[in-house]
Amino acid sequence: MNTLLEIVIWGHVVAGFTGLAAFWVPVFARKGGQMHVRFGRIYTYCAYIVTLSAIAVSVGRIAQYQQQGISIVNEPARYGFAIFLGYLGITTFTSVRHAVRVVRTRKMPGQLRTPFHTSLAWTTIVASLVVIVAAFAIWSPLSVILLSLSPVGVLVGMGILNFMNRGAAEHMGWFYSHMGSMIGGGIAFHTAFAVFGAQRLFEYSIEGPLAVVPWILPALIGIPAIILARRYYQRRFVRPQVQTA
């Protein structure tokens, strides 16, 4: 069990670093160009590996704690980390898959409304609610952070459901949904790196009030970036007004 879990963790780490690097190429490359598509595909594959392995590690960690006799009451932070990792995996997987699907179905938006895609959106919403319940049920210093980040899953899930119902009516709506979902996945990537990876890689720790920074900084940067990028492209994609005599 432990050996298998370690293999999954190493696969998670390698895919995470690769995806983290690949994420930035499509951001600056010409949209729809060869570099954008190629590195976007690499990022997507890495995201799938990272998210599915994160969910597996989350379940494995909780099972491991139970096996070792570590209770939620005695170590609430450990369980909080494990639950958050699984939640992050579900939310990121849903965001990235939606980003890919909206591109593939942009000419036939009705094909996006499948039972699986709808289930993913609702699963993400439910995962957010689980995090909220867990934060209150196993209260620890981590609970405040879990509560502050838990709405992300609700926003992702509701955004997907809203797009499936009304997004196709908006000019270039598929592009805005693709862009926002990909950046949203990038926020999760960078949050996971800042919280779980960077501190172990560079062997440092942040304590006190500043300990919250790695958790919220990617979102504080990424969410305004989505809003600004959307406004920028809305100005670029504006439909010319038809003049009438």
N, C-alpha and C positions, 0 to 999 in steps of 0.2 A: 504493500500500500504506500509506504513512505517513498520507496524508489520510484514508483510510477508517478507519484505526486511531484517528485523532484524533476523528472523528465518533462512533465507538463509545464512546470514552472520555467525551466530553461528554454523550452520552445516558446513560451509566452514572452520571455525577456528578449530573445533574439528577434522575434517578429515585432515586438514593441519598438525596439531601437530602429529597425529597418523601416517600419511604418512611420515612425516619428520623423525620420529624414525624408522619406518619400512624400510626406504630406505637403511640404513646403514648395516642391517643384510645381505642382498644378496651381498653387496660389499665385505664383508670379509668371508662369508660362502663358502663352497665348491661349485663350479659352477655345477648346475644341481642336487645338493643334496636336501634333504628334507627341510632343513632350507632355502636354497636359493629359492626354489619354493614357500614354504608356505608364507614367508615374502614378496617375490616378488609379490605374488597375493594380499596380504594386501595393499602393496604400490600402486599397480595398481588400486584397487578399490577406495582407498583414492584419488588417482590422478584424477580419473574420477569425483568423487564428488566435489573435489576442483576446477577442471577446469571448469566444467559445472556451478557450483555456481558462480565462478568468472565472467564468461560471463554474467550470470543473474544479478549479483550485478553491473557490469559495465553498462549494459543497464538501470538497475533500478536507479542507481545514476544519470545518464544523464537525465532520465525522471524526477527524483526528482528535479534536479537543474532547469529544464525548468518549472516545476510546481511552484517552489518557486520564479521564476523570476530572477534567477541567470544566467546572460549571459556569453557566452564564452569570450567576450571582457573584462568583469569586473573580471572574475575569471578563467583565462586560465589554471592555475596550477591544479585546481580541475578537469577540463575536461581532462587535460593531464593525471592525475592519473587514471581516470576512463577508458580512452581509453587504457592506458598501461595495466591496469588490464585485460581488455578483450583480448587484444593481447597476454598477457602472458598465459591466459587460453586456447586460441586457439592453440598456439604453443606447450604448454605442453601436451594437450590432443592428438594432432597429434603425438608427439614424443612417448608418452607412448603406444598409440594404435599400432603404427608401431612396436615398440619393441615387443609387444605381438604377433602381426600377423606374424612377420618374424620367430618366433620360431614355431608357429603352421603350417606354410607353408614351412618349410625348406626342406622337402622332395618333395614338389610339389610347387616350387617357382612361377609357372604360376598363382596359385590361389591368389597370392598377388595383381595381377593387376586387381582390381575391380573398377568400376566407383566411388564408395564411397571413397575408399582409395586414388584414384587419385585426387578426388575433395578435400579431406582433405589437400593433399600436396599443391594444388593450392590455397586453402583458406588461408593457412598459409603464402604463398608468398604474396597474396593480403593484408592480415592483416599487414604485414611488410610495404608495400607501403602506407597503410592508416596511419600508425604511422608516417612515414616520412612526408606525406602531412600535417598531423595534427601538427607535430612539427614546421613546417614552417608557417602554417596558423595561429596558436594560439601561437605565440612565447612567451616563458617565460623562467625563469631559468631552468625549467625542460626539455626544448627542446633539449639541448645538450645531456642529458642523453638518451632521447628517440631516438635521431639520432644514438648514439653510440651502442644502443642495438637493433635497428631495423633490422640490417642485420641477426640476429640470425634466424628469421622466414624464410628469404630467404634461408639461409643455410640448415635449417631443411627440407623445402619443396623441394629444389633442390636435396638434399641428398636422399630423399625418391624416387623421380622420377628417379634419376640416378640408384639407387639400383634396382628398378623395371625393368629397361631396361637392366642393365649390371651386377648388383651385384651377381646374381646367378652363374655367370661364375667364380667368385673368390672362391678359396678354403676357407671354413669356413666363407664366406662373410656374411651369415645370423647371425653368432655369433658376428662379429664386428659391424654389423648394430644394432643388439639387444643391445649390451653393450653401444654403443655410444648414442643410443636413450634413454636408461634408465638413463644414466648419464646426458644427456641433460635435461631430465625431472627433475632430481634432482637439476640441476643448477637453473632451474626456481623455484622449490620449495624453495630452500634456498634464492634465490633473493627475492621472495615474503615475506618470513619470515623476512629477514633482513630489508626490506623496510617498510612493512606494520605491521608486527607482533612484532618483538623484541623491537622496540622503544616504542610501547604502553605497552607491557608486563612489561618491566623493567623500564618504565617511564624515558627515557632519549632522548635527541635529539642531532643530530650532525649538526653543522652549519659551514658555510664557505667552503673552498675548500675540507675539509674532508667529506662533506655531500655526495659526490659522491661515497665514499667507499662502503656503503652497496649495492649500485646498481651494481657495477662492480666486487666486490671481488669474489662472487661465480663463475662468468664466468672466471675470471683470474686464479682461481684454477681449475675449472672443465674442461675447454677446454684443457689445457696441460695434465690433468689427462687422458682424452680420448685418446690423441695422444700417451702418454707413455704406457697406458694399451694395446692399439692396437699393438704397437711394441713388447711388452712383449709376447702377445699371438701369434703374427705372428711367433716369434722364437719358441714357444712351438709347434705350429701346423704345422711347416714346413714339407713338404712331403719328405720322404727319397728318395734320388737319386737312381734310378735303375742302377746298374752297368751292363755294357754290355761287352762281351768277346772281 
